[in-house]
Amino acid sequence: MKKIWIGEVLRDCESKASERPKLTIPQQVAYMRDVKGIKFNIVDETHAEEFLRENNYYFKIKAFEKNYSKYTSGENAGKYYELEFAYLQELSTLDMYLREIVLSMTLDIEHYLKVQLLKNISDNTNEDGYSIVSEFLSMQPQVSQSIQDKAENSYCEDLIRKYSDKFAIWTIVEVLSFGDLLNLCGVYYGKYPNSQIKIGNFRIVKFLRNAAAHNNCLINNLADNSSNGFTQNREANGFVSSIGSISSNVRRKKMGNRFVHDFVVMLCCFNNIVSSPGVKKYQLLKLKDLIDSRFTSHRDYFSGNMLLCSNYDFIKKVVDKFAESCV
């Protein structure tokens, strides 16, 4: 295969220095090789091009570069140090599997939050199932319009048309988005506190669920990014601190990464809200298999990357600790 040199690719773009040129797939591979310093010793350039045509795309693959270091001086300054295309390919695949299980577990969290809310209202003699809905809709009038929009084109259209004049709690939860469900829970548990339901924790779960549902990368940057200003969750930190093999220094560093932090919060919420032992066991077995087997199938790719190895070690210890109680 004739190699494309990046000088040829960019020659016609000199007058547009502020713009990034469109690259064909062979040009994308050339750019990774010549500008980024990415190597093609494990997966050759022909198979890399095939992968970018059939399985993924350049912008998604390149996102995982952030987990690798660059040369800071010398002739290779600005290029990545010992980075193979195969490593990025494998990380993108692992990220896909991780998104799938995050989405599955967060759907369970949403379902069992509804179960808990309906149980609490059923047991509450001060609520008839209608007044709390009226109060919620008066505080969030935009939700009524959102529900009506769904009546035009969704699987809930028959339910909405039947009950739109007088929603009860047990019908409205079927048509609310996760965000609106959390707002409804906020109204109810604001009046009738429940120590098990911490709405702030579930909002973190929603943030993670949305990322997975929209195919956003999860493990593309595992460095400590706590300087971005997010507040670490006290309950999740408390759980991690109970794991004797994780030092306080390691906990601070790893929980300083937004994805790692949110993932641990998700596991805490899953453990707290899911009331079915069978569902817990099923999901934790799937997660353990992913972490123990699939994540280690190409461990040789990552053995020299301390950032990836240390995060894997941290996540494995957290998952193992959760699994102790239900597997």
N, C-alpha and C positions, 0 to 999 in steps of 0.2 A: 504494500500500500504506500502510495506517495505521501510523504509527510508534508503537512502545511506548517509554514513558519509564521510566527505571530507578527513579524514585521510586515509580511505581506497582508495580513488580516487588517492591520491598523493603519496602513499607509494612506488610505483614502479618507481617514477620519480625522486627520490632523487639524482641519479647519473647524472641527466640532469637538474641541477638547473637553467641553463641559458635558458632553453626551456620551453615553455608553452605546457602542454600535451593536446592532443585531448581529449575532454570530450563528452560522450554520452549526450543526452538530460536530462535523469534523473540526471546525474552527474553535468550538468550545473546548474540545480535547486539546487542541494546540495551545490554547490560552492557559489551560490548567498546567500543561507541561512546561511551556516556555516562560510564562509570567509568574505562575504560582509555585512552580517547582514540584508539582505533583508527579509521582512516578507511576509507571505502568508495567511493573515487573511481574506482578501477580495476575492482574487482569490487563491484557494487552489493549492497545488503542482500538483495534477493530471490535473487540468485545465490549469495550467501554462505550463506543459509539452505539452499538446495538442496545446496550442497557439504557442509554439516554433516549433512544428512539422508542423503545417498547415498554420500559418499566418505570422510569422516573425522568426528571428533567433537571437541567443544570442548576438552576437557582436553588432548588430544593437540596440537591447533592452538596453544593458548595457551602450551604449553611453549617454543615458539620465541621468545616475547617476550623471553626472557632475553638475547638477542643485541642488544637495543635499549636506548637510554637513556631516562630519564624526566626530565620537568621537575622541578627541585628547589625552585622557588619560584614565586610568582605564582598567578594564578587557575587555571592548568593543573597545579599541583604534584601529582605522583603519577601524571600521565598520560604516556603514551609520546609521544616526540618524533618526528613525521613517520613514523608507522608505519601502513602500509596493510594491510588484510586480505589483499590479493593477495600481499604479501611473505611472510606466515605460510603461506599456502596453497602458495606455490612452495617454501618451505623444507621443508614437510612432504612434498612430492612428491620433492624431491631426497633427503631423508632415506630415503624408501622405496627409491629406486634404490640408494643407498649401502648400505643394509642387505642388499639382494639380493646385491650383489657381495661384501660382507664374508662373508656366509654361504657363498657359493660358494667363495671362496678359503680359508676356514677348513676347509671340508670337504676340500679338496685337501690342506691341511696335515695334517689328521688321517689321511687315507689314506696319504700318503707317510711319515708318522711310523711307521705300521704296516709299510710296505715296508722302511724302514730297520731297524726293530727285528728283523723276521724275517730280514733279510739278515745282520745282525750275529750273531744267535743261530745261524743256519745255518753261519756260518763259524767259530763258537766251539767248539773241541773239548772245552771244559770243560762245555758245556751240552748236554743231550739233548732239550730242548724241553719237558720235564715238570717237572724239578726247580725251575726258576725260577717256574713257575706254583704249585707246592706251597708254595714259600717265600713268594710274594706272598699267597696266600690265607690262609696261617697268620698273616701280619702284618695282613691286612685281612679278617677273618672276615665282616664285614658284606657283602662283595662276593658271597660265595656265596649269601646270601639274596636279594640283588638279582637275581642271575642266575636263581635259581629262580622269582622273581616274574615274570620275563619269559617263563618257560616256559608261563605260564598265558594270556598274551595279548600276543603279539608275533610278528613275522615270523621270529623266531629260535627259535620253540618246538620245531621238529623237531630243529634242530641241538643245542639244549640237552638235550633228552631223550636224544639219541644219545650225547652225550659228557660228560654231567654227572658220571659216575663217575670220569672221568679226562681232564680237559682238558689238551690240549697247547697250546703257545704259539700255534700257527697256527689253533687253533679258538677259544680264549678271546678273542682280539682281535676276533672277529666279534660278540661279545655284550657287550663292555664299553662303558660310557659313555665319553665323552672324558675326563672327570675320572679315572675308574678306569684308563683306558689310561695316562694320565700318571703315576698312582701306580705302575703296573706298570713303566713305563719308569724311574721313579725307583729302584725296587728293582734293576732290571737294570743301569742305567748307574751306580748307586752301587757295584756290584761291578766293572763293566767300563767305566770312563769312556770317553766319546767326546766329543772337543772340539766336534763338530758339534751334539751334542744338549745343549742347555741347558734343563732342565726348567722353570726359572723363567720363561723366555721364553714357553714354550708354555702356561704357566698364565695368562699375560696374554692370549694368543690365545683361550684358553677363556673367559675373562671377557668378551672382546669378542664371541665367537661366541654366547654365551648371550644377550647383550643383543640381538644381531641376530635370533636365533631367536625371542625372545619379543617382538619388535616394540617394544623400547624405543627411544626417540629417541636418536640419536647426535650430531647437530649442534645440539641445542637450547640448548647453553650453551658457546660457544667461547672464553670468557674464560680467563685464566690462573687455574687453581684449584689450583696446587701447594701452597697453604697448607693444603689438606686432608690433606696428609701422605703421599701416595704417593711411593715411591722411583722416580726415573727410571732407565730401563734404560741401562746403559753401552754396550751394543752399538748400540742404536738411536741414541743420542746421538753415538756415534762415526761412524756412517754419515752422519748429518746434517751433522756437522762437516766431512765430506769434500766437501760441496757448496759451492763457492767463493762462490756468489751469496747464500748465507745467512750472515749475520753471527752471531757468538757470542751477541750480545744478543738477536737475533731467535730464535735456536735455543732459548735459555733460556726465553723467554716462550712460544713456541708449544708446546714440549715440556712446558710446565707445565700444559697443558690435558689432561685425562685421555683424552678420545677421540683427540685428535691424537697423543698419545704412544702409545697402544695401537695405533692404526692403523699407525704407523711400525714398531712392534715386529712387528705382523702381517706387514708387507711384508718385513721382515728374515727372519722365520721362513719365509715362503713362498719367498723366494729361496734360503735355505740348505737346506731340506729337500726341495723339489720337484725331482726328478731328471729329469723329462721336459721337454726344450726346447719341445716342442709345447704342453704344458699351460701352461708359463710364458708363452709368446708369446700364446696364446689369452686368458688372464686379463688380462695387461697391456694388450693391445689393447682389451679391453672396458673396463678401468678408465680408460685414456687417453681413449677415446671419451666416457665419462661425464664426466670432468673437463674435457676440451677442448670438447665440444659441448653436452651437455645442461646442464651447470652454468652455461654462459654464454649460454643461450638467452634469459634475461631479465636480462642483466647490468645493465640500466638500473635494475632494482628495487633493486640493492644497491650502486650506485656511490657512494652517500653514506655507507655504513656501513663505517668503517675496520676494525672488528673482523672482519667477514665477508670483506672484500677481502683483508686481510693474511693471514688463515688460508687463503683460497683460493690465494693466491700461494705460500704456504709448501708446501701440499699438492701443488700442481702441480709445483713444483721437485723435490720428493721423488719423485713418481711418474715424472716424466721421467727422473730419474737411474736409477731401477730399470729403466725401460723400455729404456735405452740398451744394456743387455747382452743383451736377448732379443727386441727388436722390430726 
